[in-house]
Amino acid sequence: MSDNTSYTTEEIARLLKISKLKVYDLIKKGELPSYRVGKQMRVDQSDLEAYKQNARSGMTLSTSPLTFAGANLTQVATHSGQFNSKATGHSLVITGQDMSLDILATYLERCLPTERPLRSYAGSLDSLIAMYQGESDIVSTHLLDGDTGEYNLPYIRKILVGFSYVVVRLLTRSAGLYVQKGNPKGLHEWSHLQKDGLTLINRERGAGARVLLDEQLRLHGIPAASLSGYAQEENSHLAVAGKVARGEADVAIGTEKAAQIVDGVDFIPLIQEYYDLVMLKKSGNEHWITTVIDILRSPAFQSELGSIHGYDLTETGTIIYET
């Protein structure tokens, strides 16, 4: 195999049989040197082999990516020979699937040249768990608590117990049903999901749309097991909307934006959901947390986001909760 071979984070995850979030964690800790090609992070084969060799001999770092026994990473690299310049700098892992996060990552890269924004496309619940485990820096979440009708905070409080954090509104958007063009099944409300003969295509466990569906099924007394296709999963709004458009399913749950992109699908709005960012308040994070909030409130960022159909930016940049 050529020495020029390199791998994406997804390929590294498959080769090492670990999650993509774990790959980002290894990059963030400086244990797996990486570099950016466009918006994609890549790892050279030689660096992957060096990591595997170090892992076998127990030589991988377990300390902060920026410090090691009081020295910075550049100093460690000079003395140990285990790292190269690709590992220098600090990475910010941003988890979530909405394109607004890709735009945010671009702005962060411009405003904080010493930081390296990395995108992880995990669902809302998995993202919060990753933050609890120290694998994510900026988490996006849109999780409905059916009992209170409140978004996000009930889940954040339960998962991030003992942490100090700030929750900032990114945007508000419509969520509801994807149906085939013309809505031939006549689906207009959550209770219609119990109609006979319907086939559903579901989102993966941990996704905000999956939590929304499960909460609505619970509130309306509809057993999940009674829904044909409930166990069939896709990992994005576009994927489930596409299944409906192609006639492979009658209905799916998602946001309005995907319905504007996928031909052959109509959108039935049923709820306004709040899409928020969570950031941990700890030493070393203060400067980029302030920068994130400043970006969200900036006219340039809001103008770019405002050009995308389906986003309500009335509260963008508002601090919703802080501990």
Salt bridges, closest charged atoms under 4 A:
GLU10 OE2 - LYS20 NZ 3.12
ASP25 OD2 - LYS22 NZ 3.76
ASP25 OD2 - LYS29 NZ 3.21
ASP44 OD2 - LYS86 NZ 2.81
ASP47 OD2 - LYS86 NZ 2.78
GLU49 OE2 - LYS52 NZ 3.55
ASP98 OD1 - ARG173 NH1 2.55
ASP98 OD1 - LYS257 NZ 3.83
ASP102 OD1 - ARG119 NE 2.75
GLU109 OE2 - ARG36 NE 2.99
GLU115 OE1 - HIS90 ND1 2.70
GLU115 OE2 - HIS287 NE2 2.97
ASP137 OD1 - LYS28 NZ 2.71
ASP147 OD1 - ARG218 NH1 3.09
GLU204 OE1 - ARG203 NE 3.06
ASP214 OD2 - ARG210 NE 3.59
GLU215 OE1 - ARG218 NE 3.11
GLU233 OE2 - ARG210 NH1 3.07
GLU234 OE2 - LYS243 NZ 3.65
GLU248 OE1 - LYS243 NZ 3.09
GLU248 OE2 - ARG246 NE 2.90
GLU256 OE2 - HIS309 NE2 3.08
ASP266 OD1 - LYS181 NZ 3.24
GLU273 OE2 - HIS142 ND1 3.16
GLU273 OE2 - ARG173 NE 2.69
ASP276 OD1 - ARG169 NE 2.39
GLU315 OE1 - ARG169 NH1 2.70
GLU322 OE2 - LYS281 NZ 3.05
